[in-house]
């Protein structure tokens, strides 16, 4: 199989975090500051199209400006996912790098957000940061909402708020992984959550932006995931994208679980050239496991690349349902599993993995 040069990377800068989120136990399993990746160790990365910096809380890192400086040598677009807890640090970084992307993780309106994230005042901080960044002229800013139990109605209110502010709105559904140290993240009020996502899909189809129409297709994929079905398109994690953890391990994604499998492609601390890892036999062994991975994850980091690669499938749905929306009709949520030659075991046979 031809190995494609990677285009997207997510770098987990730290497992330290000031929040106490109910759907994530990173904060209870922090990294040791002195053992975290140094900015200079990211010099080995290849040229990429996109880098996401995440955590834990990325702004715990006092050297985050040095990290961003190195990353801009490797990619024209960088987005940082943050709780917004370190308000002044976010604003200071944006002043230094005005093209930076910022996504504030907000899980609902004030009461619900602060309840789920375990700290009072988080909603107000996040909203204040977004207003400040907009006033500063930043363009690549917005909300990131992870839907768990009982916050899907708040998700719709956040969507409306984001539109009124002229900002981006990203969605996810909570899941289990080694990364979050969680094994019990299961949506229990499925019917309500799926209804609210269906409402979101129809609202996005009414927008004028094609980007929003394709987000509607992605959100239909979240409904499909919540219902427990196979991914609508295959997972090709480790083909165009990768994750790096705070200790330098390169993984295909952040959804791995030890009870199924968890294997690294290599460690960037052991080479001066990332491509030696990417082209290694170990990396191909990991990709082989991805091809028959039993999980049915649906996260933007691994969904977006295959949406672009197999664009005819989401595009056909988008055209059909945008036309329906223009006629005042609701979207057809067919949630098709598209056979593009993937291993049929992927996302379907957990007990036989």
C-alpha positions as CSV (number, residue, x, y, z in Angstrom):
1,X,0.0,0.0,0.0
2,X,1.3,3.5,-0.9
3,X,2.0,5.5,2.2
4,X,0.6,9.0,1.9
5,X,2.5,11.9,3.5
6,X,0.5,13.2,6.5
7,X,-1.5,16.4,6.3
8,X,-3.0,16.8,9.8
9,X,-1.6,16.5,13.3
10,X,-2.9,16.8,16.8
11,X,-0.4,17.4,19.5
12,X,-1.4,16.7,23.1
13,X,0.8,19.2,24.9
14,X,0.0,18.1,28.5
15,X,-2.3,16.0,30.6
16,X,-2.3,18.7,33.3
17,X,-5.6,20.5,33.5
18,X,-7.4,22.9,36.0
19,X,-10.8,21.7,35.0
20,X,-12.6,18.7,36.7
21,X,-14.8,17.5,33.8
22,X,-17.2,14.7,34.4
23,X,-16.5,13.1,31.0
24,X,-12.8,13.2,31.3
25,X,-10.3,12.1,34.0
26,X,-7.1,13.6,32.5
27,X,-6.9,16.1,35.4
28,X,-6.6,13.1,37.8
29,X,-3.7,11.6,35.7
30,X,-1.5,14.6,35.0
31,X,1.8,14.5,33.2
32,X,5.0,15.6,35.0
33,X,5.9,19.0,33.8
34,X,9.6,18.2,33.3
35,X,8.9,15.2,31.2
36,X,6.6,16.9,28.7
37,X,7.7,17.5,25.1
38,X,9.9,20.5,24.6
39,X,9.2,23.0,21.8
40,X,12.5,22.0,20.1
41,X,11.4,18.4,19.9
42,X,8.7,19.4,17.5
43,X,11.3,20.5,14.9
44,X,11.3,17.0,13.5
45,X,7.7,17.3,12.2
46,X,7.1,17.4,8.4
47,X,5.3,20.1,6.6
48,X,1.6,19.8,7.3
49,X,-1.7,21.5,6.3
50,X,-3.1,21.7,9.8
51,X,-2.0,21.3,13.5
52,X,-4.4,21.1,16.4
53,X,-2.8,21.8,19.9
54,X,-4.7,20.3,22.7
55,X,-4.5,18.8,26.2
56,X,-5.3,18.6,29.1
57,X,-5.2,22.3,29.0
58,X,-2.7,23.6,26.5
59,X,-2.4,27.0,28.2
60,X,-1.0,25.3,31.3
61,X,2.2,25.3,29.3
62,X,4.1,28.5,30.1
63,X,6.1,28.0,26.9
64,X,3.1,27.7,24.6
65,X,4.2,30.7,22.5
66,X,7.5,28.9,21.7
67,X,5.5,25.8,20.8
68,X,3.3,27.8,18.4
69,X,6.3,29.5,16.9
70,X,7.8,26.1,16.0
71,X,4.4,24.8,14.7
72,X,4.0,27.8,12.4
73,X,7.2,26.6,10.7
74,X,5.4,23.4,9.9
75,X,1.9,24.4,9.1
76,X,0.0,27.5,7.9
77,X,-3.0,26.8,10.2
78,X,-2.9,26.1,13.9
79,X,-6.0,25.7,16.1
80,X,-5.8,25.5,19.9
81,X,-8.5,23.7,21.8
82,X,-8.8,25.2,25.3
83,X,-11.2,25.5,28.3
84,X,-10.3,29.2,28.4
85,X,-9.5,29.0,32.0
86,X,-6.2,31.0,31.6
87,X,-7.9,34.0,30.1
88,X,-4.9,36.4,30.0
89,X,-2.6,33.8,28.4
90,X,-5.1,33.2,25.6
91,X,-5.4,36.9,24.9
92,X,-1.6,37.4,25.1
93,X,-0.9,34.6,22.6
94,X,-3.6,35.9,20.2
95,X,-1.8,39.3,20.2
96,X,1.4,37.6,19.3
97,X,-0.1,35.3,16.7
98,X,-3.2,37.0,15.3
99,X,-3.9,34.2,12.7
100,X,-4.1,31.6,15.4
101,X,-7.3,29.5,15.7
102,X,-9.0,29.2,19.1
103,X,-11.8,26.9,20.0
104,X,-13.2,27.3,23.5
105,X,-14.7,24.1,24.9
106,X,-18.1,25.0,26.3
107,X,-20.5,22.2,27.1
108,X,-23.7,24.2,27.6
109,X,-25.0,27.5,29.0
110,X,-23.6,28.7,32.3
111,X,-25.2,26.3,34.8
112,X,-24.8,23.2,32.6
113,X,-21.3,24.1,31.4
114,X,-19.9,24.8,34.9
115,X,-21.6,21.6,36.2
116,X,-20.1,19.4,33.6
117,X,-16.6,21.0,33.7
118,X,-16.4,21.1,37.4
119,X,-15.4,24.7,37.9
120,X,-17.6,27.7,38.4
121,X,-17.0,30.7,36.1
122,X,-15.8,28.7,33.1
123,X,-18.7,29.7,30.9
124,X,-18.2,33.4,31.6
125,X,-14.5,33.2,31.0
126,X,-15.0,31.4,27.7
127,X,-17.6,33.8,26.4
128,X,-15.5,36.8,27.5
129,X,-12.5,35.5,25.7
130,X,-14.4,34.9,22.5
131,X,-15.8,38.5,22.6
132,X,-12.3,39.9,23.2
133,X,-10.8,37.8,20.4
134,X,-13.5,39.0,18.0
135,X,-12.9,42.6,19.0
136,X,-9.2,42.0,18.3
137,X,-10.0,41.0,14.7
138,X,-9.3,37.3,15.0
139,X,-11.3,35.2,12.4
140,X,-10.7,31.6,13.3
141,X,-12.5,31.4,16.6
142,X,-15.5,29.6,18.0
143,X,-17.1,27.1,20.3
144,X,-16.4,23.4,20.7
145,X,-19.2,21.4,22.4
146,X,-19.0,17.8,23.5
147,X,-22.4,16.3,23.9
148,X,-22.7,13.9,26.8
149,X,-25.8,13.1,28.9
150,X,-28.4,15.8,29.3
151,X,-26.6,18.7,27.6
152,X,-27.9,18.3,24.0
153,X,-30.6,21.0,24.4
154,X,-27.9,23.4,25.6
155,X,-25.9,22.4,22.5
156,X,-28.7,23.9,20.4
157,X,-28.6,27.1,22.4
158,X,-24.9,27.4,22.0
159,X,-25.2,26.9,18.3
160,X,-27.7,29.8,18.1
161,X,-25.3,31.9,20.3
162,X,-22.4,31.1,18.0
163,X,-24.3,32.1,14.9
164,X,-25.4,35.4,16.5
165,X,-21.7,36.1,17.3
166,X,-20.6,35.1,13.8
167,X,-18.4,32.2,15.1
168,X,-17.5,28.6,14.3
169,X,-19.4,25.8,16.0
170,X,-17.8,22.4,16.4
171,X,-19.5,19.3,17.8
172,X,-18.5,16.0,19.3
173,X,-20.0,13.2,21.3
174,X,-18.2,11.9,24.3
175,X,-16.4,8.6,24.1
176,X,-14.0,6.3,26.0
177,X,-10.3,6.2,25.4
178,X,-6.9,5.8,27.1
179,X,-6.5,9.5,26.7
180,X,-9.5,10.4,28.8
181,X,-9.0,7.6,31.3
182,X,-12.7,6.8,30.9
183,X,-14.6,3.5,30.3
184,X,-18.1,4.5,31.2
185,X,-18.9,7.4,28.8
186,X,-22.2,6.1,27.4
187,X,-25.0,8.4,26.3
188,X,-28.1,7.1,28.2
189,X,-30.8,9.5,26.8
190,X,-30.1,8.5,23.2
191,X,-33.5,9.5,21.8
192,X,-33.4,13.0,23.1
193,X,-29.8,13.5,22.1
194,X,-30.4,12.2,18.6
195,X,-33.5,14.4,18.2
196,X,-31.5,17.4,19.2
197,X,-28.7,16.5,16.7
198,X,-31.4,16.1,14.0
199,X,-32.6,19.6,14.8
200,X,-29.0,20.9,14.5
201,X,-28.6,19.1,11.1
202,X,-31.7,20.9,9.8
203,X,-30.6,24.3,11.1
204,X,-27.2,23.9,9.5
205,X,-28.8,23.0,6.1
206,X,-30.7,26.3,6.3
207,X,-27.4,28.2,6.4
208,X,-25.8,29.8,3.3
209,X,-22.4,28.2,3.9
210,X,-21.5,25.0,2.2
211,X,-19.2,24.3,5.1
212,X,-22.2,24.2,7.4
213,X,-24.0,21.8,5.0
214,X,-21.1,19.3,5.3
215,X,-21.1,19.8,9.0
216,X,-24.7,18.7,8.9
217,X,-23.6,15.5,7.3
218,X,-20.9,15.1,10.0
219,X,-23.5,15.6,12.7
220,X,-25.7,12.9,11.1
221,X,-22.6,10.7,11.6
222,X,-22.7,11.5,15.3
223,X,-26.3,10.4,15.4
224,X,-25.2,7.2,13.7
225,X,-22.4,6.8,16.2
226,X,-24.7,7.4,19.2
227,X,-27.0,4.7,17.9
228,X,-24.1,2.3,17.9
229,X,-23.8,1.7,14.1
230,X,-20.7,1.4,12.0
231,X,-19.1,4.5,10.7
232,X,-20.6,5.9,7.5
233,X,-17.1,6.1,6.1
234,X,-14.0,4.1,7.1
235,X,-11.5,5.1,9.7
236,X,-8.1,5.8,8.1
237,X,-6.4,7.1,11.2
238,X,-2.6,7.0,10.7
239,X,-2.9,7.5,7.0
240,X,-3.2,11.3,6.7
241,X,-3.4,12.3,10.4
242,X,-1.6,11.4,13.6
243,X,-1.6,12.3,17.4
244,X,1.5,12.9,19.5
245,X,1.2,12.5,23.2
246,X,3.1,14.7,25.8
247,X,5.8,12.0,25.9
248,X,6.4,12.0,22.2
249,X,4.6,8.8,21.3
250,X,2.9,8.9,17.9
251,X,-0.5,7.3,17.7
252,X,-3.0,7.1,14.8
253,X,-5.8,8.7,17.0
254,X,-6.8,9.5,20.5
255,X,-9.7,7.0,20.7
256,X,-7.5,3.9,21.5
257,X,-8.4,1.7,24.4
258,X,-6.1,-0.9,25.9
259,X,-8.9,-3.4,26.2
260,X,-9.1,-3.4,22.4
261,X,-5.6,-2.3,21.4
262,X,-3.2,0.6,21.9
263,X,0.0,0.7,20.0
264,X,2.4,3.5,19.1
265,X,4.0,4.1,15.7
266,X,7.2,5.3,17.3
267,X,8.5,8.2,19.4
268,X,9.7,11.5,18.0
269,X,12.3,11.7,20.8
270,X,14.1,8.8,19.1
271,X,14.6,10.4,15.7
272,X,15.4,13.7,14.1
273,X,13.1,12.9,11.1
274,X,9.5,12.2,11.7
275,X,9.2,10.5,8.3
276,X,11.4,7.6,9.5
277,X,8.5,6.8,12.0
278,X,5.8,7.4,9.4
279,X,7.4,5.0,6.8
280,X,8.4,2.4,9.3
281,X,7.3,-1.2,9.6
282,X,5.9,-0.4,13.0
283,X,3.7,2.3,11.6
284,X,2.4,0.0,9.0
285,X,1.6,-2.6,11.6
286,X,-0.5,0.1,13.5
287,X,-2.3,1.0,10.2
288,X,-3.1,-2.7,9.8
289,X,-4.8,-2.7,13.2
290,X,-6.7,0.5,12.3
291,X,-8.1,-1.2,9.2
292,X,-9.8,-3.8,11.4
293,X,-10.3,-1.7,14.6
294,X,-13.5,-2.7,16.4
295,X,-14.4,0.8,17.5
296,X,-16.9,2.9,15.6
297,X,-15.6,6.3,16.7
298,X,-16.8,9.4,14.9
299,X,-14.5,12.4,15.6
300,X,-13.7,15.3,13.4
301,X,-10.0,14.5,13.4
302,X,-10.5,11.2,11.7
303,X,-13.9,11.9,9.9
304,X,-12.8,15.0,8.1
305,X,-9.9,13.4,6.1
306,X,-12.2,10.6,4.8
307,X,-15.0,13.0,4.1
308,X,-12.6,14.9,1.8
309,X,-11.2,11.7,0.3
310,X,-14.6,10.1,-0.5
311,X,-16.3,13.5,-1.1
312,X,-18.9,12.1,-3.5
313,X,-20.8,10.4,-0.7
314,X,-21.3,13.3,1.6
315,X,-21.7,15.7,-1.4
316,X,-24.6,13.6,-2.8
317,X,-26.4,13.8,0.5
318,X,-25.7,17.5,0.9
319,X,-27.1,18.4,-2.5
320,X,-30.2,16.3,-2.0
321,X,-30.9,17.6,1.5
322,X,-30.0,21.2,0.8
323,X,-32.7,21.2,-1.9
324,X,-35.1,19.6,0.5
325,X,-34.3,22.3,3.0
326,X,-34.9,25.0,0.5
327,X,-38.4,23.6,-0.1
328,X,-39.1,23.6,3.7
329,X,-38.7,19.8,4.1
330,X,-36.6,18.1,6.8
331,X,-33.4,16.2,6.0
332,X,-33.5,12.5,5.3
333,X,-31.2,10.9,7.8
334,X,-30.3,7.8,5.8
335,X,-27.0,7.3,7.7
336,X,-25.7,5.0,4.9
337,X,-22.6,2.7,5.5
338,X,-20.6,3.4,2.3
339,X,-18.6,0.5,1.0
340,X,-15.3,2.0,-0.3
341,X,-13.3,-1.2,0.0
342,X,-12.7,-1.1,3.7
343,X,-12.3,-4.2,5.8
344,X,-15.8,-5.3,6.8
345,X,-14.5,-6.1,10.3
346,X,-13.8,-2.5,11.1
347,X,-16.2,-1.1,13.7
348,X,-18.4,-4.1,13.7
349,X,-17.0,-7.1,15.5
350,X,-15.7,-6.1,18.9
351,X,-16.0,-9.5,20.5
352,X,-14.0,-11.1,17.7
353,X,-11.1,-8.6,17.6
